[in-house]
Amino acid sequence: MAGENEAAPAFDYAPPGASAMLASLRGIGYSPATAIADLIDNSIAAEASRVRLDFLWRGAASILRITDNGSGMDRDTLVEAMRPAGRHPNAPRAPKDLGRFGLGLKTASLSQGKLLAVASKVPGQRVEARCWDLGHVEKVNAWQLLQGVPQEIADDITLLDEETQGTVVIVSGLDRLLGKEISDNATDRNRFYAMARTVERHLAMTFHRYLEGASPKLMITINGYDETSKILPWDPFASKHLATAPTPIEYLNHSGGAIEVQGFVLPHRDRMTSAEFDLAEGPSGWQAHEGFFVYRGQRLLVSGGWLGLGPGRGWPQNGVHRLARLRLDLPTSGDHEWKVDIRKSSATPPPALRGRLQALAESVRRDAREIFVQRAGGGSKQQRDQLVRVWQPVHSSRGVSYKIDRAHPVVSRALSAVGGERSLVEEMLGVVEATVPLQRIWLDVVESNETATQPSEAAIPDDDETSLLSLYRHMRTELQLAPDVAKARLMKLEPFAAYPAAILRLPDIPGE
């Protein structure tokens, strides 16, 4: 403890330059979609049940407008909300408060445009409005928060006139979103509305748990208030699809609060319609959404990736595990432990949880890889485990190699048929095994963003059908197996298991 007579330290008063500070905050790294999502967080914190997002095209004077029916702000609350870092990040927050650093409203808005205007209303009071105008701040280089809003956007806040409470946020001077050389032409207008569609997809993902259900907690509309303007939720886990395989929910405790994690193995594309497959892919594609979906207060922070888990530098998103997605729920009290950033777009697991999270992820990855590589027509996991495969993986200190299973009925039959020449066939098989082009196969899989699958039953190749008939005849005549027994065995043999209808069509008496 410092002594009572100890002199106060000498210091210089060095506040940040207003213009330079606000200009620097513009470069945090928001995209239009993440910026708008951050602004909607404020509406949720204000307990809004409706949020309206408008992309209003006016050439160089185009604006973004977000209107909600939340609790609104009086004059003092509004001024404090417009103050950069007006609230300490370590201050306690309500569970519904999705903020943390006290910067989101300002940084998200100014990352897209040079003017931020906010008008708000509480029951029984008049509308209060304040504005950050970067042009004005640069001119005076002072922290001058302007009262009211510029005349050119005055009509855009009149939505509050008919409401008892709510808030309107307007971003204009969209130099970062549209570029400095914007013109009132069809090309720029189409680009503006294309961006609106991108934002819509992002919001459908980010807030899907708020938008879901018969009585959703939140309704977000874009460019209107009617049913056709509603943003529909995107469920990254295809949880209502009958072929989706969820794991049990697991609860983990740590110093930042209890978390909840659940894995989902999505269906192979053969188990989905084209529309279902396209929907399940998500805004950024299958590979980008592989891994963890991290939520904070049911609001999505991270939409894929393995959070640095896995051996060495961690698992990459390679596409083979594209069907693996895990839902990870964080409390709003765990931001420090999880290193949540200002944009709420990243999170890092605490060391105490990494081991268990990695074990859970490994299990989901294993099942997802199996389904991805094995055609969905192969049946249930138990049926796939019973499948007699031609190629068997061999794990060693040098990695994984693949050997042809000599016990596979087709291989065994051929080896028996050659008699004393078996050694020649074994030499040939050895050469085949030693020259499997694993790297080339892998590159082809990654580049095509798909894996080699068996053709559909309707297109069974002639060679496979010939082999199927030959093996069935061998089972019936030489092994003396009953028709149903022979067909049951074929149902478990690779590659014939992919063609159950073709097996069922086989005659009870070979040759008929």
ABEGO torsion letter per residue (X at the ends): XBBAABBBBBBBBBBBBAAAAAAAAAAAGBBAAAAAAAAAAAAAAAGBABBBBBBBBAEAABBBBBBBABAEBBAAAAAAAABBGABBAABBBBAABABAAGAAAAAAAAAABABBBBBBBBBGBBBBBBBBBAAAAAAAGBBBBBBEBBAAAAAAAAAAAABABEBBBBBBGBAAAAEAABBBBAAAAAAAAAAAAAAAAAAAAAAAAAABEABBABBBBBGEABAAABBBBBBAAGAABAABBBBBBBBBBBAAEBBBBBBBBBBBAAABBAAAAAAAAEAAEAAAABEBBBBBGGBBABAEEAGGBEBEAEBBBAGAAAABBBBBBBBAAAAAAAGBBAAGABBBBBAAAAAAAAAAAAAAAAAAAAAAABBAAAEBAAAAAABBBABBBBBBAAEBBBBBBAABAAAAAAAAAAEAAAAAAAAAAAAAAAABBAAAAAAAAAAAGBBBBBBBAAABBAAAAAAAAAAAAAAAAAAGBBAAAAAAAAAABOAAAABAAAAAABBABBGX
